[in-house]
Amino acid sequence: MKRIWLLLLLTVLAALAQETGRRDPFHIPADPGSGSDPKLPNGKSQNNEIAKEDHQNNIRDAAMLLKLAQDLQAELDHDGAFVVSVKSLKTTDQIEKLAKDIHGRLKRY
């Protein structure tokens, strides 16, 4: 019985999508008067402000990434060949997280 209701629901949604000429029946149209680039209350472009903030965050995270990499190198030089400290593992986790954050912000543009 549940399958029949699901099939009926999907059929209705497909019919609505064809009727409206859109692929996504759940699409909420943007405000027609807003334009493609939303503005902040101070009149500046929201997209430009987000890009500036992302750039500043990338610079900050890259500096932190450099510091962590240098710290890791010093730790590895200090430790022996068969010794891996927990601090080194935590540092590599932080490096990985920062690198993913930077990569994710850069992929937006």
C-alpha positions in Angstrom: 0.0 0.0 0.0 2.9 2.3 0.8 4.4 1.7 -2.6 1.2 2.7 -4.3 1.1 6.0 -2.4 4.8 6.6 -3.2 4.2 5.9 -6.9 1.2 8.1 -7.0 3.1 10.9 -5.3 6.0 10.6 -7.7 3.6 10.7 -10.7 1.9 13.8 -9.4 5.3 15.5 -8.8 6.5 14.6 -12.3 3.3 15.9 -13.8 3.7 19.2 -11.9 7.2 19.5 -13.1 6.2 19.0 -16.7 3.3 21.4 -16.4 5.4 24.2 -14.9 8.3 23.7 -17.4 10.8 23.1 -14.5 12.7 20.0 -13.6 12.4 20.6 -9.8 8.8 21.0 -8.6 10.2 22.2 -5.2 12.1 25.1 -6.7 11.3 28.4 -5.0 11.6 31.3 -7.5 13.8 34.2 -6.5 12.3 37.6 -5.8 11.9 39.1 -9.3 12.9 42.5 -8.2 16.1 41.4 -6.4 18.3 40.8 -9.5 21.1 38.2 -9.6 23.4 39.9 -7.1 21.9 40.5 -3.7 22.9 43.7 -1.9 23.6 44.2 1.8 21.8 46.9 3.7 24.9 49.2 3.3 24.6 48.8 -0.5 27.6 46.6 -1.1 27.4 43.4 -3.1 26.9 40.3 -0.9 28.9 38.1 -3.2 31.9 40.5 -3.1 31.8 40.7 0.7 31.7 36.9 0.9 34.7 36.6 -1.5 36.7 39.2 0.5 36.0 37.3 3.8 36.9 34.0 2.2 40.2 35.5 0.9 41.0 36.8 4.4 40.2 33.4 5.9 42.4 31.7 3.3 45.3 33.9 4.1 44.9 33.3 7.9 44.5 29.6 7.4 47.5 29.4 5.1 49.7 31.1 7.7 48.5 28.7 10.3 49.1 25.8 7.9 52.7 27.0 7.4 53.3 27.3 11.2 51.8 23.8 11.8 54.0 22.3 9.0 57.1 23.8 10.5 56.2 22.6 14.0 55.6 19.1 12.6 59.0 19.1 10.9 60.6 20.1 14.1 58.8 17.4 16.0 59.8 14.8 13.5 63.4 15.9 13.5 63.4 15.7 17.3 61.8 12.3 17.5 63.6 9.1 16.6 63.0 7.0 13.5 60.7 4.5 15.3 58.9 7.0 17.5 55.6 8.7 16.6 54.3 11.1 19.2 50.6 11.8 19.8 51.3 15.5 19.3 52.6 14.8 15.8 49.4 12.9 14.9 47.3 15.7 16.3 49.3 18.2 14.3 48.8 16.2 11.1 45.0 16.1 11.8 45.0 19.9 12.2 47.0 20.3 8.9 44.6 18.1 7.1 41.5 20.0 8.4 43.0 23.4 7.5 43.9 22.2 4.0 40.4 20.9 3.4 38.9 24.2 4.6 41.1 26.2 2.2 40.3 23.8 -0.6 36.6 24.0 0.0 36.6 27.8 0.0 38.7 27.9 -3.2 36.4 25.5 -5.0 33.5 28.0 -4.7 35.1 30.3 -7.2 
